[in-house]
Amino acid sequence: MSEPDGDIAESESWDVAAVFSGGDSQHVGSFQFLLAEQRWVWSAAVARMHGYALGEVEPTTELLLSHKHPDDRAKVAEILERVQTGGLFSSRHRIVDSDGKVHWVVVVSDRMTDDDGEVTGTHGYYIDVTDGVQSDLTVAMASVVESRAVIDQAKGILMAAYGIDEDRAFEILKWRSQATQVKLRTVATRLLEAVIREGLAPETVTAIDHLLLVDGPPDGDEA
């Protein structure tokens, strides 16, 4: 296995890295699939993504598939079938390197042609986006937690206002979301903001004061 030759230059790889990985070429590697020989060619970076040093293994379709995450393998197998007949593809999927580490990769490709315009193969890039995906997941999870907290607060307001249980309160929020074509979190946020802005009626505040001061635990007891 050798570095791809003139069709995929190092300077070109660096340009792609600058776009996809903030200029870090370690996260971007090139590949070729040569139709006549039915042969894959990896750059050093793609070899590293799979857990190998350049030249340590001969890349084959079978080897590529063996490194695909089990949940993505069937989808990628269909893509590779197209590549072996000169087809194009783009994909975001997971690979599992030789140490068992999972990498999220984006793979983009283009056709290689000869001077007569005949398709001779496929070439393209692997972009390791694992760090970005993990960051996205962290942000998404934080957003889910925040949304749930806002919705729970809005449910509590409705439960207190109407004397209903949690399920009925959630149904009201869902109904409002569907009726207005607005996300559930937005409906809940607007309700909370309105309650804070408008405030509670004086008698309601008095009732809350009473509950806190009179019906609370005796002095010295833990709640």
N, C-alpha and C positions, 0 to 999 in steps of 0.2 A: 504494500500500500504506500502511495506517495502523495505528496502535496499536489492539489490540482494545479495544472499548468496555466498558460496564459489566459485561458478562458475565464479564470477567476483569480484576479490579481490581488496581492496583499493590500494595495492602496484602496481597491474597491471594497474589500472586506472592512477596512478601517472606516470608510464612509458609512457603510451600513451600521457598524458599531456605534458611530457617533449619533445616528438617528435613533436607534433602538435601545442603546445601553449607556447613554451618556458618555460615549467616547471610549468605553472599555472594550477592547477587542477580545478580551478573554471570554466574553459572553456571546460572541458571534463567531460562527464557523461556517465554512463553505463546503459544498458537496457537488458531485457530479454523478449522473448515471449515464453510462455509455451504452447506447442501444445495440450496436453491432456486437459488442462483447458481453452485453448483459452484465456489466460490471459497475460496482459502486466505487467512488473515490472520495475519501474524507480528508478534510484539513485536520491539523493538529487539534484545533479547538473542538471540533465535532468528536474526535476520538476521545478527548478528555471528558466531554459531557457524558460519554458512555462508560467512562472509567478506565480508559486504556491510554497508553502512550502511543504516539504515532508509529505505525509499523508493527505494533504488538499483535494485532489480529487483522485478518482480511475481512473487510466489511462485505456482507452478503445480505440478501433479502431476509434469509432465515435468521441471521444474527440481529438484524434490525428489529424484526418482529419479536425476538426473544427478549429484547430490552423494553418493549412497550409495556406500559402499565396494563394489567389484566383487563381493567374496565375500558381501556381505549384500544385494545389490540384488534378487535374485529373491524372497527372503523378505519384504523390505519392500514389493515390488510387490504381493504378495498382500494384505498388510495395507492398503495404500492403496486397493485395490479395495473392501475392506469399508467403509472410511471413507466412500467416495463414495456408499455406499448407507445411510449412517447408522449403521454398525457401530462397535463399540468396539474398542480395541486397547491393548496395552502391549508394549513392545519394548525390548531393549538391542541397539544396533547401532552401526556406525561411519559417520560422514559425513566427506567430504573437502571442506574449504573451498576457496574460490577461489584460495588460495595453495598448495594441495596438502597442507596440514596435516591429519592424521587426528585426529578427535575421537570418543571413545566417548560416546554419549548414551543416557540412559534416557528413553523417551517414555511418558507415561501420559495417559489420556484419559477423558472422560465425555460423555454425551449432553447436548445442549442441547435444551430443549423450550419450547414456547409455553404460553400460559395454559391451553390445552385439553389439554395433555399430549402434543401431537404433536411428534415429533422434528424439529428444525429444523437439526440439525448436530452437530458434535463439537467439543469444546474440551478443552484440556489443557496439558501442560507438557513442554518439553524440559529435561532436567537434564544438563549437561555433567559427566561423571564421569571424564574422561580422567586427571586427576591421581591419583584414587583407584585406577583400574585399573592405572596404571603402578606405583603403590606395591604393589598386590596382586601384580603380576607379579614385582616385585623380591623380595618376601617369599617368593613361591612358588619362585622360582629358588634362593634361599638355602636353602630347605628341601630342595629336590631335591639340591643339592650336599651338604648335611649328611647327608641320608639315605644317599646313595651312599657317603660316607666311612664311616659306621657299618657299612653292609652289607659294604663291602670289608674292614673290620677283622674282622668276624665270619667272613667267608670265609677270611681268613688263618689264624685260629685253627683252623678245621676242617681246612684243608689241612695244617697242621702236626700236628694231633692224629691225623688218620687217614691221612696220607700220600697225599692225593688231589689232583686238579687243581682249578682254579678252577671249572670248570663243574659238577663233582660237588658241590663245596661249596655252590654256589648252589642246586642241586637239593635239597640237604638243608634249607637255609633255607626254600625254597619249600614243601617237604613239611610242615615244622613249622608254617609260616604257615597252610596250608590245613587241617591237622589240628586246629589250635587256634582257627581262625577269628580270627586276630590278624594285624594288618598286618605285612608283612615287616620294616619298619624296627623295629617293636616287638620282634619276635623277635630281631633282631640286637642291639638295645640290651640286652635282658635277658641274652643270652649274654655280651656284653662285661662287663656289671655283675657277673654271677656269677663270671666268671673273675677279675675284679679283686678281688671280695670274698673268694673262696675261695683265690686265689693259685695258684701253680704248685707242683708237687711239688719238693722240694729237689734231686732228681737232674736234673729238667728245668732248673732254674735253673743248676745246675752245668754242664750241657751247653751252655747258652746262653753262660755265662761263657767256657767253653772256645772256643767258636766265635768269639766276639768278640775274644778275646785271642790265640788261637793261629792261627786261620785268617784273621785280618784282614790288611790290606795291610801291607807292611813299613814301618818308620818312614820318614817323609819322602815317601812316595808318596801321591798323592791317590787317594781311593776312586773 
